[in-house]
């Protein structure tokens, strides 16, 4: 990999890119998360390799994290390369809060009031859940809110991102476009992840169960997204000289999108073997945990690359740009938040047998109800609050144009 220092820097900004396929990928990842949770409740994890694949559909979280790393770091990197405006740090945090908190709070209240197992929850647990510190404050999370560990970890990334990007822009790049140096620094996030995962399986166990779900163990997944943002900005804004080798590799891979997806499926199957650890909710060894995060990273990268570096005219790109699929991505956050409540209420009210139901039937039923609820949440809660993101801004249209065009941002 070559390191280049462009001169002069910055260069004039080219039109803001659009990544419609990433919306659809977010929707696909959310369905994978729903399926893996239904697989647990129906006892399907014991169904041999297919059951193991159902458990490994938790890879949807890795896809979420890669997408977040890419989309949220992009404005910082584009500003470094071109001088284009980006949101202030305060505006960035306001947009993240408006995007995440309203639906999250509605979900927490609904889970506590509707799920019988959460009856008589003390005030302290209400506060922990509403403040999104339940993961760190208690040994277990509330029923129908256990998936929120990944949201808490993602929010931790949101908080750290301005510091991470300041370190990359000011300390590593020193205010100039140095993609090679940036990529080397981003690789250090993987070192942190691997070290943390190893420690979490050993010396840090006494700190509590949260250590296996904390941000340091997943920085590598976010780092992949940030690295993709570096490569994409360099590719789109390069005026002279050969493209970085990594850009050429990504574009070559993206030219065969279905091969990338086939690779992702193949690696997921490998991860579904004992090499990826047990399917039960038991502790993994350090080696199993490291293998898991590496294999999931490969799966996520293989699925994401075509939608970032591929040509928009391919059949793959046209399919992922279909309005229906993109809309699934738009409501994916509400789907992620509400689906466990639907599962828990269904098992309680319909007298379904825990660990002894048909996964396919339950998945279809849960998806039908959850998608309906998600649509309501999206229109009644998400959209009204997201419209507030430009409050107080003089020129919202111009500023908004400096971020990659996708609903997930």
N, C-alpha and C positions, 0 to 999 in steps of 0.2 A: 504494500500500500504506500503510495507516494503522498508526501505532504507538500502542499502548495501554499504560497503566500501571495495572494492576488494584489496587483497594483495597477491602477489605483483602486482603493477601496474606500467607500462603498461604490457599487455600480448602480446605474439606474434600474429601478424595479420594473420587472415585467408584470403582465397581468396576474392577478391572484389566481392560483390554481384551484380547481375543484376536484374533489375526490368522492363522487357519488357512491362508488362501491363500498366505501368505508361505512356508510350508513347501513347498507344491507348486511355487511359483516357484523355490525353490532347487533342487529336483529337476530342473525343466525347464532351468534354467541349466546344471546339471552335464551333462545330456545334450547340450546345445549345445556345451559344451567338448569332450566326447568326440568329437562329430561333426566339429568343426573339426580336431581332431588326426588323426582317421582320414583326413579329406580331404587333409591334408598328406602322410601316409605313402603314400596310394594315388595321389598325383599329380593329384588332382581339381581343384586350384586353377586349372588351365589350361582348365577346361571352360566357358569363356565366363562369362556372367552368373551361371549357376547355380553354377559353381565359385567365383566371387567371393563369392557368398552363403555358401557353405560356409566360406570363410576368415573371413568377417565374423561367423560364429557365435561367434567369440571374444568377442562382446558379452556372453556369459554371465558373463564376469569383471566387467563393469560392473554387471550385476544383483547379483552377489555383494556388490560394494562398496557399492551403494546400500542393500541389505538390512542389511549390517553397520552402516553409519552410522545407520540408523533404529533397529534393535533395541538396539544398545549405548549409544546416547546417551539413549534413552528414560528410563531410571531417573533420570538426572541432571535431566532437564527436568521430569519428574513430581515429583521432590522439590522443585525450585525453585517449581513452581506450587502444590503441595498440602502440602508438608512430609512426604510419605510417605517411609518408610525406603527406603534402597537399600543395596547391598553396599558395604562399605568398599573402599578401593582395593586393599588386600592381598587381600581375598576376590575382588575382580574379577580380579586377575591370576592367582590360584589357579584360578579357574574357566576362564579362557582357556587356561591351561597344560594343565589336565586335558582340555579339549575338543580341543586341537590336537596336542599333542606325542606322546602314545602312538601314535596311528595313523601320524603322520608318521615317527616313528622306525622303526616296523615297515616302512613303505614304503621308507625309505632303505636299510635292511639288505636287504630283498628285492630292490630294484633293483640293488644292487651285487653280490649273490650270484647272481642269476638271469639278468641281462642280460650276454651275452657281451662286448659292447663295454666293459663296466665291469670286465672281468677285470684283475687286477693293479693295481687302483686303490691308490695309495699311502695310507699312514695319514693324511697331511695332508688328503687329499680326503675321507676318511671323517669326519674331525673337522669340516671345513668344512660338509659336508652335514648332519651330525647337529646342529650348532649353528645351522643355517639361515643361514649366512653365505656359502654357495657363490656366490650371486648377486654379492656384493660382492668376494669374494676371488679369483675366477677369471674369465677371459674367457668361458668356456663352462661350462654346468652339466652334471652327469653325465647320461648317456643314461637315458631313462625318468623323469627327474626335472626336465626342463626346464619343466614347468608350474608348478613350485614357486616360480618368480619371483613369481607373484601371491600365493601364500601368504606369502612373505617380506615383500611389500609390505603385505599385510593385517596381519601381525603387527606391522610398524612402526606401522601405524595404531592397533593395540591399545595399544602402548606410549605413543603420543602422546595417545590419547583423554583420559585424566585431565587432562592439561595443557590440551588444547583446551577441555574442558568447564569447567575451573576458570577459564580466561580468559573464557568466555562467561558463566558464572554470576556470577563476582565482579567482573570488570572491565567487561563490557558491560552485564549486567542489574543489577549491583550488589545482588544478593540479592533483587530484586523481579522480578515477571513482566512483562517488556517484550518481547513477541514481535516487534514491529517492529524494535527494535534488534538482537535476536538474529539475525533474518533478514538484516539488512544486514551484520552481522559475518560470518555464515556465507558470504555472497556473496564475501567476500574470499578464501575458500578457492579459488574459481574463478580469481581473479586470480593467486594463487600457481601454480595448475595451468597456466594458459596461459603465464605467464612462464617457468616451468620447462621446459615442452614446447618452447617456442621456443629457449631456451638449450641444451636437450639436443640439438637438431638443428644446433647451431652451436658456440659457444664451449666447451660442456661435453663435446663428443665426446671430447676427449683424456683425460678422466677415466676412460673405460672404457665398455663397452656397458651397464653397469648403470644409467647415468643415465636411459635411456629407460624403465626399468622401476621406478624409485624412487618412493617415496611422494609427494613433492611434485607429480609430474605427474598424480596420480590423486586428490588431495584434493577436487577438484570433485565426483567421483562420490560419495565418502563424504559430502560436504557436502549433496548432494541428500537423502540419507537423514536427516541431522541436521535439515535444514529441514522434511522431512515430519514428523519427530517433534515439532518445535515446533508445527506447524500442528495435528497430531492432538491433542496435549495441550491446546492452546488450545481446540480445538473441544469436546473431551469434558469439560473442566473449566470452561468458561465458564458463568457464572451470570446475567449481565446484559449488555446492550449487544449491538450487531450483531456478527456474525462477521467476522473479517478477510476482506478481499477475496480473498486467496490461498486461504483455506479454502473460500470459496464457489466459486471456480474449480475447485479440486480435487474438491469434492463434485459439482459439475455434470459434470465430466469422468467421474467414477466412476459416475455414473448411466447412462452408456452404455459399459459395460466392453468390449464387443466392438469398439466404435468406437475405443477407446483401443488395443486390441491391433492393430486394422487399421492405425492410425496408426503403431504401432511397427514393423509389418512393412513399411509403405511407406517409412519412414525408413531401415530396414535395407537396403532395395533401393537407395535413394539412396546410402547409404554404400558399397554394393557396386560402384558406378560408379567411374571413375578419380578422382572427386573425393575419395574416401576413401584414395587412394594405391594402390600396387601390392599385389598379392596375394603376391608372392614375399617371401622373407625378406631384404629389402634395406632400406636406410635410407630413411625418408620425409623429405620436406621439412618445414619448420616449418609451413607452411600445411596440408599434408596431415595432419600429426599433430594440429594443433589441430582441424581439421574432424572428424577421427576421434573424438576424445574428446567433442566437442560432440554429434555425431550419435548416438554410443553412449549418451550421457547421456539424450538424448530417448527412445531406444528403451527404456532401462531404466525411466525415469520413467513412460512410457506403460503399460508392463506392470505396474508396481508400484502405481500410484495406485488402481486399482479394489479391490485387496485391502486397502488401508488405509482409504480414505475411502468405499468403497461399502457398500451395504446387504447384510447377510448372507443376505437372502431371494432375491436374484437368482439366475438360472440359472448365471451365471458363478461366483458365490460358492459355490453348492452343488456345482458340478463341482470347483472347486479345493479344497473341503473334503472330498472323497472320501478315505476312509482309505488307499486304495492310493496315491493321488497324494501325500498327506502323508507316507506312509512312505518314498516315493522321496526326499522332502526330508530325512527323517531319516538316510538312508544316503548322502546326496549327498556329504558330505565324504569318506567312504571311497571312493566312486566317483571323485571328483576325484583322490584320491591314487593309486589303484591302476591306473587304466585305461591309462596309458602303459606300465606294465610288461607288461600283457596284450598291448598292441599290439606292443611290441618282441619279446617272447617268441614271439608268433604268427608274426611275420615271420622270425624266426631259425629256429624249429623246424619250421615248415610250408613253408619255402622259398618264401615269398611274394615277389613281385617288387616291390621298392621303387619307388614312383611309377608303378606299372603294374598296379593291381588294381581291382576293382569296388568303389567306395566303399560302396554300399548293402549288399552282401553282407558286406564286412568290418565295417561298422558294426554290423550285426545280430549278427554273431558276437562281436565285442568287447563289445558291451553285454550279451549273454547271460552271458558268462564274468565280466565285470567286476561285474555286479549280484550274481552269486552270491558272488564274493569279498567284495564290499562288505557283503553281509548277514552274512557270517561275521565280518568285521572289526568291524562295528557291534555284534554281540552278544557277541563274545569280547573285544574291546579297548575300544571306545568306551563302551558302557554300564557295564561295571564301574568304569572310571575316573571317569565322570561321576557315579556314585553317591557318590564321595568328596568332591564339591564342598561338602557341608554338614558335613563333619567339623569338630568344634569349635564348631559353632553351636548356641546354646541353643534357638532357635525357628526351625528351617529353613523350616517351612511358611509362617509369617507373613512372613518376609523374602523368600522366593522369590516371594510373591504380588505383590511390588512391581515385577516386571519383566513386560513384555509376554509373554503366554502363547504361546510357540512353541518348538518343539524346537531351532531353530537358535540359540537363545541359549545 
